Amino acid sequence: MSEARLPRGAPGRPGRAAPLLRDADGQVSTVRAAYVIGADGAGSFVRRELGIAMSGDAALSRNLNILFEADLRPHVEDRLSLIYTIANPALTGTFMTVDNRRRWLFNLVHDPARRAVDGLTLDGCAGLIREAAAVPDLDINVIATQEWTAAALLAERYRVGRVFLAGDAAHPMTPYGGFGMNCGIQDADNLAWKLAAVLQGWAEPELLDSYEAERRPVGGDSVAESRRSLLATLESTAVIPGVDGPRPRSRPSDGLVLGYAYDGPGAAVIPDGTPSPDVRDPVAVYRPSARPGHRAPHLWTHHEGRLISTLDLVGTGFTLLTGPDGGLWREAAPHDVPLVVHTGDADIAAAYDIEADGAVLVRPDDHVAWRCPRLPEHPERAIAEALAALLGTRERPRRAAPSL
Ligand SMILES: Cc1cc2nc3c(=O)[nH]c(=O)nc-3n(C[C@H](O)[C@H](O)[C@H](O)COP(=O)(O)OP(=O)(O)OC[C@H]3O[C@@H](n4cnc5c(N)ncnc54)[C@H](O)[C@@H]3O)c2cc1C
């Protein structure tokens, strides 16, 4: 990828692009693509090539990771966990399990007043781990070390022409709270179906504009919460003489991870005028809602003889989830857009806030695109208009997929 040339076409207009790729053996090949996704991590080459600026904190804390083997099991078997945070007057650090037996990762946070990460030898790393574990004679094999800097940054743009950013390339954040991978997978889930729809010809390229409009606000919220969580953790593990008792801890983040909604300008949803759920703390609290833009709520439902989640009904196309008397929707379903109809029960109708003959249109990324609280006079026309508005095909008939 180091020799990649990126396509710089007009936004949303497929055309010819010829990135050069060099593989591990030095073989160079040319790939022609209508679109490119830069999912190449926090130091993203693609982002730099596009000249996309970042905002936020580039250096919140310096860290040293030490991967090592040691038999720590006797010291933790009465309180097995994923992460063990050490806070004592000498250092702040975290033991992370790899197998909760012999293989571990120790993360030391740089604090020049207590213990700095600079210039530590392998023996020094082993001594540090013995000190952190409070086991002076621990037998340790240090496998690898890596210094890294925690950042909380957001790309000013998620797209230039036919090139998109996704994952850490768009939003490098601190590992505190565990949001980075979640947010990156959500980016991919959001972008993949839109690209498929455009390339397969059932949506216009304008649909791709909604990617940045929907995902950048979520990226910004996740970056901000990861920053807050890092600072709260460092504060909670700082040893303050004379201070004892409860300290600030990470707050839950169910609302941030599951409760976000695509309801701002440019989102590919059709608002129904209802207000967003009234939650005291939208980061901490997740209140399931089928309001357009929100992630479709999970409920158990019978499907082909099995009990599955409503979310598992959703495939690579749209899903029209109806109330128990929604049989007529089946005949109204269009044939030029991938769409399956599922008849739900009264519990689903109640949770999705529709009448027994109402329906909710769910996008391939699980988000509600349109909610029709009761059967309209012309359901076929209603759903065709909703899809045309969502997919940008209102003015034009759907077209064939472009050739690459
Ligand atoms: C200690 C720690 C704990 C974490 N815990 C969590 C957690 O609990 N939950 C969570 O959601 N997230 C967590 N994260 C964050 C998560 O690991 C990242 O957000 C995620 O890996 C980002 O995925 P990505 O695919 O965007 O980037 P990356 O994982 O960085 O992948 C980018 C890929 O692109 C490749 N690449 C880069 N440049 C080129 C090039 N020029 N040519 C070819 N290939 C290239 C790289 O080799 C790499 O394979 C944690 C991170 C850390 C550091």
PDBQT file of the ligand as one rigid body, heavy atoms in Angstrom, charges set to zero:
ROOT
HETATM    1  C1  LIG A 501      -4.736  -1.985  24.584  1.00  0.00    +0.000 C 
HETATM    2  C2  LIG A 501      -5.956  -1.815  23.695  1.00  0.00    +0.000 A 
HETATM    3  C3  LIG A 501      -7.169  -2.333  24.090  1.00  0.00    +0.000 A 
HETATM    4  C4  LIG A 501      -8.317  -2.177  23.289  1.00  0.00    +0.000 A 
HETATM    5  N1  LIG A 501      -9.514  -2.684  23.714  1.00  0.00    +0.000 NA
HETATM    6  C5  LIG A 501     -10.633  -2.504  22.970  1.00  0.00    +0.000 A 
HETATM    7  C6  LIG A 501     -11.908  -3.005  23.397  1.00  0.00    +0.000 A 
HETATM    8  O1  LIG A 501     -12.034  -3.612  24.458  1.00  0.00    +0.000 OA
HETATM    9  N2  LIG A 501     -12.998  -2.778  22.605  1.00  0.00    +0.000 N 
HETATM   10  C7  LIG A 501     -12.904  -2.104  21.428  1.00  0.00    +0.000 A 
HETATM   11  O2  LIG A 501     -13.925  -1.913  20.752  1.00  0.00    +0.000 OA
HETATM   12  N3  LIG A 501     -11.693  -1.633  20.988  1.00  0.00    +0.000 NA
HETATM   13  C8  LIG A 501     -10.578  -1.816  21.731  1.00  0.00    +0.000 A 
HETATM   14  N4  LIG A 501      -9.366  -1.334  21.295  1.00  0.00    +0.000 N 
HETATM   15  C9  LIG A 501      -9.311  -0.603  20.031  1.00  0.00    +0.000 C 
HETATM   16  C10 LIG A 501      -9.225  -1.524  18.822  1.00  0.00    +0.000 C 
HETATM   17  O3  LIG A 501      -8.147  -2.432  18.957  1.00  0.00    +0.000 OA
HETATM   18  C11 LIG A 501      -9.049  -0.661  17.564  1.00  0.00    +0.000 C 
HETATM   19  O4  LIG A 501     -10.035   0.357  17.569  1.00  0.00    +0.000 OA
HETATM   20  C12 LIG A 501      -9.204  -1.496  16.298  1.00  0.00    +0.000 C 
HETATM   21  O5  LIG A 501      -8.215  -2.493  16.230  1.00  0.00    +0.000 OA
HETATM   22  C13 LIG A 501      -9.124  -0.622  15.061  1.00  0.00    +0.000 C 
HETATM   23  O6  LIG A 501      -9.330  -1.414  13.932  1.00  0.00    +0.000 OA
HETATM   24  P1  LIG A 501      -8.934  -0.868  12.493  1.00  0.00    +0.000 P 
HETATM   25  O7  LIG A 501      -9.181  -2.026  11.572  1.00  0.00    +0.000 OA
HETATM   26  O8  LIG A 501      -9.588   0.425  12.223  1.00  0.00    +0.000 OA
HETATM   27  O9  LIG A 501      -7.374  -0.550  12.571  1.00  0.00    +0.000 OA
HETATM   28  P2  LIG A 501      -6.164  -1.561  12.871  1.00  0.00    +0.000 P 
HETATM   29  O10 LIG A 501      -6.574  -2.644  13.812  1.00  0.00    +0.000 OA
HETATM   30  O11 LIG A 501      -5.008  -0.697  13.253  1.00  0.00    +0.000 OA
HETATM   31  O12 LIG A 501      -5.912  -2.264  11.472  1.00  0.00    +0.000 OA
HETATM   32  C14 LIG A 501      -5.349  -1.536  10.383  1.00  0.00    +0.000 C 
HETATM   33  C15 LIG A 501      -4.675  -2.542   9.471  1.00  0.00    +0.000 C 
HETATM   34  O13 LIG A 501      -4.189  -1.860   8.320  1.00  0.00    +0.000 OA
HETATM   35  C16 LIG A 501      -2.899  -2.334   8.028  1.00  0.00    +0.000 C 
HETATM   36  N5  LIG A 501      -2.162  -1.287   7.308  1.00  0.00    +0.000 N 
HETATM   37  C17 LIG A 501      -1.830  -0.062   7.746  1.00  0.00    +0.000 A 
HETATM   38  N6  LIG A 501      -1.144   0.619   6.785  1.00  0.00    +0.000 NA
HETATM   39  C18 LIG A 501      -1.063  -0.198   5.719  1.00  0.00    +0.000 A 
HETATM   40  C19 LIG A 501      -0.474  -0.067   4.438  1.00  0.00    +0.000 A 
HETATM   41  N7  LIG A 501       0.150   1.060   4.032  1.00  0.00    +0.000 N 
HETATM   42  N8  LIG A 501      -0.585  -1.118   3.607  1.00  0.00    +0.000 NA
HETATM   43  C20 LIG A 501      -1.228  -2.253   3.990  1.00  0.00    +0.000 A 
HETATM   44  N9  LIG A 501      -1.796  -2.429   5.199  1.00  0.00    +0.000 NA
HETATM   45  C21 LIG A 501      -1.709  -1.417   6.037  1.00  0.00    +0.000 A 
HETATM   46  C22 LIG A 501      -2.284  -2.638   9.368  1.00  0.00    +0.000 C 
HETATM   47  O14 LIG A 501      -1.242  -3.579   9.237  1.00  0.00    +0.000 OA
HETATM   48  C23 LIG A 501      -3.481  -3.236  10.118  1.00  0.00    +0.000 C 
HETATM   49  O15 LIG A 501      -3.594  -4.613   9.921  1.00  0.00    +0.000 OA
HETATM   50  C24 LIG A 501      -8.219  -1.489  22.074  1.00  0.00    +0.000 A 
HETATM   51  C25 LIG A 501      -6.972  -0.977  21.650  1.00  0.00    +0.000 A 
HETATM   52  C26 LIG A 501      -5.850  -1.122  22.450  1.00  0.00    +0.000 A 
HETATM   53  C27 LIG A 501      -4.523  -0.541  21.993  1.00  0.00    +0.000 C 
ENDROOT
TORSDOF 0
